[in-house]
Amino acid sequence: MEERVNPRRDSARGLNQLEGHLLWAAEVDEARRRAGRFTAELPWLTTAQREEVERVYRADRIAASRETLVRIRDRAAELRTEYEGRYRQLRARCVGLTAVAVAGGAGTAITALLTRR
């Protein structure tokens, strides 16, 4: 089955992806800045040692950020599934109650018409 083109949905998806890339780039830049501040507190390091410490610090921070984002993504998916299920139940109840109310109202109206005669 061929997927229909939906410019609005495609634009929203593209904007979400762009936002994700920008946020990730900002996180990588922040890791780089923090690594530099960390090694600035260690003036006795040689240049090679400083670069290695910054590389390890940056890699650790990026890995921690990635793990956090994966946990957030997974939890968001769980919540979406849970809330969709609750929404379906609520919608079914509302439709059922509306049907009962309409049927009750119709029954009352018919009874009122029949008793008037």
C-alpha positions as CSV (number, residue, x, y, z in Angstrom):
1,M,0.0,0.0,0.0
2,E,1.4,3.4,-1.0
3,E,1.7,6.0,1.8
4,R,-0.1,9.2,1.0
5,V,1.8,12.5,0.9
6,N,0.8,14.7,3.8
7,P,2.8,18.0,3.7
8,R,1.7,19.1,7.2
9,R,2.7,15.8,8.8
10,D,6.0,15.6,6.8
11,S,6.8,19.2,7.8
12,A,6.2,18.5,11.4
13,R,8.3,15.4,11.3
14,G,11.1,17.3,9.6
15,L,10.9,20.1,12.2
16,N,11.0,17.5,15.0
17,Q,14.1,15.9,13.5
18,L,15.8,19.3,13.0
19,E,15.0,20.2,16.6
20,G,16.5,16.9,17.8
21,H,19.7,17.4,15.8
22,L,20.0,20.9,17.2
23,L,19.4,19.8,20.8
24,W,22.0,17.0,20.4
25,A,24.6,19.4,18.9
26,A,24.0,21.7,21.9
27,E,24.5,18.7,24.2
28,V,27.8,17.7,22.5
29,D,29.0,21.4,22.7
30,E,28.1,21.5,26.4
31,A,30.1,18.3,27.0
32,R,33.1,19.8,25.2
33,R,32.8,23.0,27.3
34,R,32.6,21.0,30.6
35,A,35.6,18.9,29.6
36,G,37.6,22.0,29.0
37,R,36.5,23.5,32.3
38,F,37.4,20.2,34.1
39,T,40.9,20.0,32.7
40,A,41.5,23.7,33.4
41,E,41.3,22.8,37.0
42,L,44.2,20.4,36.5
43,P,47.1,22.7,35.4
44,W,49.8,20.0,35.9
45,L,48.6,17.9,33.0
46,T,50.7,17.8,29.9
47,T,49.0,18.8,26.6
48,A,48.6,15.2,25.6
49,Q,47.2,14.2,29.0
50,R,44.8,17.2,28.9
51,E,43.5,16.1,25.5
52,E,43.1,12.6,26.6
53,V,41.2,13.6,29.8
54,E,39.0,15.9,27.8
55,R,38.3,13.1,25.2
56,V,37.4,10.6,28.0
57,Y,35.3,13.2,29.9
58,R,33.5,14.2,26.7
59,A,32.8,10.6,25.7
60,D,31.5,9.8,29.2
61,R,29.2,12.8,29.3
62,I,27.8,12.1,25.8
63,A,27.2,8.4,26.7
64,A,25.3,9.5,29.8
65,S,23.3,12.0,27.9
66,R,22.4,9.4,25.3
67,E,21.3,6.9,28.0
68,T,19.1,9.6,29.6
69,L,17.5,10.4,26.2
70,V,16.8,6.8,25.5
71,R,15.2,6.3,28.9
72,I,13.1,9.4,28.3
73,R,12.1,8.2,24.8
74,D,11.1,4.8,26.1
75,R,9.1,6.2,28.9
76,A,7.3,8.6,26.5
77,A,6.4,5.7,24.3
78,E,5.1,3.7,27.3
79,L,3.0,6.7,28.4
80,R,1.7,7.3,24.9
81,T,0.5,3.6,24.7
82,E,-1.0,3.8,28.2
83,Y,-2.9,7.1,27.5
84,E,-4.1,5.9,24.1
85,G,-5.6,2.9,25.8
86,R,-7.3,5.1,28.5
87,Y,-8.5,7.4,25.8
88,R,-10.1,4.5,23.9
89,Q,-11.8,3.3,27.1
90,L,-13.1,6.8,27.9
91,R,-14.4,7.4,24.4
92,A,-16.2,4.0,24.5
93,R,-17.8,4.9,27.8
94,C,-18.8,8.3,26.5
95,V,-20.4,6.8,23.3
96,G,-22.2,4.2,25.5
97,L,-23.5,6.8,27.9
98,T,-24.6,9.0,25.0
99,A,-26.4,6.1,23.4
100,V,-28.2,5.3,26.7
101,A,-29.1,9.0,27.2
102,V,-30.5,9.3,23.7
103,A,-32.4,6.0,24.0
104,G,-33.8,7.1,27.4
105,G,-34.8,10.5,26.1
106,A,-36.4,8.9,23.0
107,G,-38.3,6.5,25.3
108,T,-39.4,9.3,27.5
109,A,-40.6,11.3,24.6
110,I,-42.5,8.3,23.1
111,T,-44.1,7.5,26.4
112,A,-45.1,11.2,26.8
113,L,-46.7,11.2,23.4
114,L,-48.5,8.0,23.9
115,T,-49.9,9.0,27.3
116,R,-51.3,12.3,25.9
117,R,-53.7,10.5,23.6
